[in-house]
Amino acid sequence: MRYIADLNEGDNISDVYLCKYKVQAETRNGKPYFNVILQDRTGTLDAKVWEPNSDGIADFDALDYIYVFGDVTRYQGALQASLRRIKVARDGEYIPSDYLPVSPYNNDNMYTDLKAVIETVKNPHLNLLLKSFFVEDEGFISAFRMRSAAKTIHHSFVGGLMQHTLAVTRLCKYYTKAYPVLNHDLLITASLLHDIGKVREISGFPQNDYTDDGQLLGHIVMGSEMIAAKAREIPDFPPKLLRELQHCILAHHGEYEFGSPKKPALMEALALNMADNTDAKMETMSEIMSELGVERKDQWLGYNKLFESNIRKAGDW
């Protein structure tokens, strides 16, 4: 198949893609059309169906695998497809794994690395807490290894949650060496657990969308609740330690306007917030740069809302 990452302006497309999103809209003249997002494991592509009632457009829904026929253009700096014909693909006419974006890192290796980090946590209560999630709870482990870290923006691929968690934990490991005043075991435990609520906040692929619980409660609150529930099963888990750990989780977004229920009051919570923010933004920028075509490597990309700046890739010197 022709992957989305390999498409260029002017190409014709004739292949099967996952319909990630579909909604009917109207032009300024009141003419109906479809907004569609196509997806494969290399990314997504915005698409338009300008003649939705034509004979060449079969009935299809979001999360269908569809044959599409059309042209690739560029609109406001981004690639876009204009689709002339669509039909729903049948089972056996596609390989589902071709359509799920996947972490560039081996999932088994990441899980092995994560378990190795747990062994560096010597506090017996925190060590047991981590193992209750990442070693003993098979349902949680399966979900954690396959979830994304976000619906969009960064790490929105299979294994993204684990990749992000490891990256944040590595930064926190560095902080404990650079600033020995930090409590290593508390910070590393918090870094490994900071986003566990996302296994309930975001559904699995191919949906990768917010659940009802995610919309109503959010991963920060749910993560804190999950930690408290596991801690209650560990004999004599220190209440003060649990409160400090939960505070790190509740404060890891740093600011109220970013959805944080609390602002950091512990040095460990502050370190976790900075590590989380660093990896989220660096991964976001990395994904933007990786999607650039060769012809756009040295071009300014325009104002980016997340970074509040016009951005581009540095030159190769």
C-alpha positions as CSV (number, residue, x, y, z in Angstrom):
1,M,0.0,0.0,0.0
2,R,1.0,3.6,-0.4
3,Y,1.5,5.0,3.1
4,I,0.3,8.5,4.0
5,A,3.8,9.6,5.0
6,D,5.0,8.9,1.4
7,L,2.3,11.0,-0.3
8,N,3.2,14.2,-2.0
9,E,1.3,17.1,-3.6
10,G,0.1,16.1,-7.0
11,D,-0.1,12.4,-6.3
12,N,-3.1,10.3,-7.2
13,I,-4.3,7.9,-4.4
14,S,-6.0,4.6,-4.9
15,D,-5.7,2.5,-1.8
16,V,-7.4,1.4,1.5
17,Y,-7.2,3.6,4.5
18,L,-8.9,3.7,7.9
19,C,-11.6,6.4,8.1
20,K,-10.6,8.0,11.4
21,Y,-13.3,10.7,11.3
22,K,-16.2,11.7,9.1
23,V,-18.6,14.6,9.5
24,Q,-21.0,16.4,7.0
25,A,-20.5,20.1,6.5
26,E,-21.7,22.8,4.1
27,T,-19.9,25.2,1.9
28,R,-20.6,28.9,2.1
29,N,-23.1,28.4,-0.7
30,G,-24.9,25.7,1.3
31,K,-23.6,22.8,-0.7
32,P,-23.0,19.6,1.4
33,Y,-19.6,17.9,1.6
34,F,-17.8,15.5,3.9
35,N,-14.8,16.3,6.1
36,V,-12.9,13.1,6.5
37,I,-9.6,12.1,8.2
38,L,-7.8,9.1,6.7
39,Q,-5.3,7.2,8.8
40,D,-2.6,4.6,8.5
41,R,0.3,3.6,10.7
42,T,2.4,6.5,9.4
43,G,-0.1,9.3,10.1
44,T,-3.3,11.0,9.1
45,L,-4.5,12.9,6.1
46,D,-7.3,15.5,5.9
47,A,-9.6,14.7,3.0
48,K,-12.7,16.3,1.5
49,V,-15.6,14.6,-0.4
50,W,-17.1,17.5,-2.4
51,E,-19.7,15.4,-4.1
52,P,-21.1,13.2,-1.3
53,N,-24.2,12.2,-3.2
54,S,-22.5,11.0,-6.4
55,D,-22.8,7.4,-7.5
56,G,-19.1,6.8,-6.8
57,I,-19.4,7.5,-3.1
58,A,-20.7,4.5,-1.1
59,D,-22.2,4.7,2.3
60,F,-19.4,4.6,4.9
61,D,-18.9,5.6,8.5
62,A,-16.0,6.5,10.8
63,L,-13.8,3.5,11.7
64,D,-14.6,1.8,8.4
65,Y,-11.7,0.7,6.2
66,I,-12.4,2.3,2.8
67,Y,-11.0,2.2,-0.7
68,V,-10.4,5.8,-1.7
69,F,-9.7,7.3,-5.1
70,G,-8.7,10.9,-5.5
71,D,-5.9,13.5,-5.7
72,V,-3.5,15.0,-3.2
73,T,-3.3,18.8,-3.0
74,R,-1.9,21.3,-0.5
75,Y,-4.1,23.6,1.5
76,Q,-2.7,26.2,3.9
77,G,0.6,24.4,3.9
78,A,-0.7,20.9,4.7
79,L,-1.4,18.0,2.4
80,Q,-5.1,17.4,1.7
81,A,-6.9,14.8,-0.4
82,S,-9.9,15.4,-2.7
83,L,-11.8,12.1,-2.9
84,R,-13.9,11.3,-6.0
85,R,-14.8,7.7,-5.3
86,I,-15.1,5.6,-2.0
87,K,-16.2,2.1,-1.3
88,V,-16.0,0.1,1.9
89,A,-13.3,-2.6,2.1
90,R,-14.2,-6.1,3.1
91,D,-12.5,-8.3,5.7
92,G,-9.4,-9.8,4.1
93,E,-8.8,-6.9,1.8
94,Y,-6.6,-5.0,4.4
95,I,-4.2,-5.8,7.2
96,P,-5.4,-3.9,10.4
97,S,-1.9,-3.4,11.7
98,D,-1.1,-1.2,8.7
99,Y,-3.5,1.4,9.9
100,L,-2.5,1.9,13.5
101,P,0.2,4.4,14.3
102,V,2.9,2.7,16.4
103,S,5.7,3.9,18.6
104,P,9.1,3.7,16.8
105,Y,10.4,1.8,19.8
106,N,10.0,-1.9,20.4
107,N,7.1,-2.4,22.8
108,D,8.6,-5.5,24.6
109,N,11.9,-3.6,25.1
110,M,10.1,-0.6,26.6
111,Y,8.2,-2.8,29.0
112,T,11.5,-4.5,30.0
113,D,13.1,-1.1,30.6
114,L,10.1,0.0,32.7
115,K,10.3,-3.1,35.0
116,A,14.0,-2.5,35.4
117,V,13.3,1.1,36.6
118,I,10.9,-0.3,39.2
119,E,13.8,-2.3,40.8
120,T,15.7,1.0,41.5
121,V,12.9,2.0,43.8
122,K,14.0,0.7,47.2
123,N,11.1,1.9,49.4
124,P,9.2,-1.3,50.0
125,H,5.8,0.3,49.9
126,L,6.4,2.2,46.7
127,N,8.1,-0.9,45.1
128,L,5.0,-3.0,46.0
129,L,2.7,-0.3,44.6
130,L,4.5,-0.2,41.3
131,K,4.6,-3.9,41.0
132,S,0.9,-4.1,41.7
133,F,0.3,-2.1,38.6
134,F,3.1,-3.0,36.2
135,V,3.8,-6.7,37.1
136,E,0.7,-8.2,38.7
137,D,-2.3,-6.5,37.0
138,E,-2.5,-8.1,33.6
139,G,-5.5,-6.1,32.5
140,F,-3.8,-2.8,33.4
141,I,-0.5,-3.9,31.8
142,S,-2.2,-4.9,28.5
143,A,-4.0,-1.5,28.3
144,F,-1.0,0.5,29.4
145,R,1.3,-1.0,26.8
146,M,-1.1,-0.4,23.9
147,R,-2.5,3.1,24.8
148,S,-1.5,6.4,23.3
149,A,-0.5,9.3,25.6
150,A,-3.0,11.7,23.9
151,K,-5.8,11.8,21.4
152,T,-3.7,14.2,19.3
153,I,-0.7,16.6,19.7
154,H,2.0,14.1,21.0
155,H,2.5,10.4,21.4
156,S,-0.9,9.6,19.8
157,F,0.1,6.1,18.7
158,V,0.1,2.6,20.0
159,G,2.7,2.4,22.8
160,G,2.8,6.2,23.1
161,L,1.8,6.1,26.8
162,M,4.6,3.8,27.7
163,Q,7.1,5.7,25.5
164,H,6.1,9.0,27.2
165,T,6.2,7.5,30.7
166,L,9.8,6.2,30.1
167,A,11.0,9.5,28.7
168,V,9.6,11.4,31.7
169,T,11.1,8.9,34.1
170,R,14.5,9.2,32.5
171,L,14.4,13.0,32.9
172,C,13.4,12.6,36.5
173,K,16.3,10.1,37.0
174,Y,18.6,12.9,35.7
175,Y,17.0,15.4,38.1
176,T,17.7,13.2,41.1
177,K,21.4,13.1,40.2
178,A,21.6,16.9,39.5
179,Y,19.6,17.8,42.6
180,P,20.3,15.2,45.3
181,V,17.8,16.9,47.6
182,L,15.0,15.2,45.6
183,N,13.5,12.1,47.1
184,H,14.5,9.5,44.4
185,D,11.9,6.9,45.2
186,L,9.0,9.3,45.5
187,L,9.8,11.1,42.2
188,I,10.5,7.9,40.2
189,T,7.3,6.3,41.5
190,A,5.4,9.4,40.6
191,S,6.9,9.6,37.1
192,L,6.0,6.0,36.4
193,L,2.4,6.5,37.6
194,H,1.7,10.1,36.6
195,D,-0.4,9.2,33.5
196,I,-1.8,5.8,34.4
197,G,-5.3,7.3,34.4
198,K,-5.0,7.6,30.6
199,V,-5.8,3.8,30.3
200,R,-9.3,4.9,31.4
201,E,-9.4,8.4,29.9
202,I,-8.6,7.4,26.3
203,S,-10.1,4.4,24.5
204,G,-7.9,1.8,22.6
205,F,-7.2,2.0,18.9
206,P,-8.6,2.5,16.4
207,Q,-10.9,4.8,18.3
208,N,-8.3,6.5,20.4
209,D,-10.9,8.9,21.8
210,Y,-12.0,10.2,25.1
211,T,-14.2,7.9,27.1
212,D,-17.2,9.1,29.2
213,D,-15.0,8.8,32.3
214,G,-12.3,10.7,30.6
215,Q,-14.6,13.5,29.8
216,L,-16.2,13.7,33.2
217,L,-13.2,13.1,35.5
218,G,-9.9,13.2,33.5
219,H,-6.8,11.1,33.8
220,I,-5.3,13.1,36.7
221,V,-8.2,12.5,39.1
222,M,-8.6,8.9,37.9
223,G,-4.9,8.2,38.3
224,S,-4.9,9.5,41.9
225,E,-7.9,7.3,42.7
226,M,-6.3,4.2,41.1
227,I,-3.2,4.8,43.2
228,A,-5.2,5.1,46.4
229,A,-7.2,1.9,45.7
230,K,-4.0,-0.1,45.1
231,A,-2.3,1.4,48.2
232,R,-5.2,0.3,50.4
233,E,-4.4,-3.3,49.5
234,I,-0.7,-2.9,50.7
235,P,-0.4,-3.5,54.5
236,D,0.7,-0.5,56.5
237,F,1.1,1.8,53.5
238,P,2.1,5.1,55.1
239,P,-0.7,7.7,54.8
240,K,1.7,10.6,54.5
241,L,3.6,8.9,51.7
242,L,0.4,8.2,49.9
243,R,-0.7,11.9,50.2
244,E,2.7,13.1,48.9
245,L,2.5,10.7,45.9
246,Q,-1.1,11.7,45.1
247,H,-0.1,15.3,45.3
248,C,2.6,14.7,42.7
249,I,0.0,13.2,40.4
250,L,-2.6,15.9,41.0
251,A,0.0,18.7,40.4
252,H,1.9,17.2,37.4
253,H,0.2,19.6,34.9
254,G,1.6,22.5,36.9
255,E,-1.0,25.2,36.3
256,Y,-4.8,25.4,36.8
257,E,-5.3,26.6,33.2
258,F,-3.6,23.3,32.0
259,G,-6.1,21.2,34.0
260,S,-4.0,20.7,37.1
261,P,-6.2,20.3,40.2
262,K,-3.2,21.5,42.3
263,K,0.0,23.5,41.8
264,P,3.2,21.8,42.9
265,A,3.9,22.2,46.6
266,L,6.7,19.6,46.8
267,M,10.0,19.7,45.0
268,E,9.3,16.3,43.5
269,A,5.9,17.5,42.1
270,L,7.7,20.4,40.5
271,A,10.3,18.2,39.0
272,L,7.6,15.9,37.6
273,N,5.7,18.8,36.1
274,M,8.9,20.0,34.3
275,A,9.8,16.6,33.0
276,D,6.3,15.9,31.8
277,N,6.1,19.3,30.0
278,T,9.5,18.9,28.5
279,D,8.8,15.5,26.9
280,A,5.4,16.5,25.7
281,K,6.7,19.6,23.9
282,M,9.9,18.0,22.6
283,E,7.9,15.1,21.2
284,T,5.4,17.4,19.6
285,M,8.1,19.4,17.9
286,S,9.8,16.2,16.9
287,E,6.6,14.9,15.3
288,I,6.1,18.2,13.4
289,M,9.6,18.1,12.1
290,S,9.5,14.4,11.1
291,E,6.4,15.1,8.9
292,L,8.2,17.8,6.8
293,G,8.9,17.0,3.2
294,V,12.4,17.6,1.9
295,E,11.3,20.8,0.1
296,R,10.1,22.3,3.4
297,K,13.1,21.6,5.6
298,D,14.3,25.2,5.6
299,Q,11.0,26.9,5.4
300,W,9.2,28.7,8.3
301,L,6.0,26.7,9.0
302,G,3.8,29.5,10.2
303,Y,2.4,30.3,13.7
304,N,2.0,27.3,15.9
305,K,-0.7,27.8,18.6
306,L,1.0,25.3,21.1
307,F,4.4,27.0,20.9
308,E,3.0,30.5,20.3
309,S,5.6,31.1,17.7
310,N,6.5,30.7,14.1
311,I,8.7,27.6,13.9
312,R,11.0,25.8,11.5
313,K,13.8,23.2,11.6
314,A,17.4,24.3,12.2
315,G,19.7,24.1,9.2
316,D,22.1,21.2,8.6
317,W,25.5,22.7,9.0
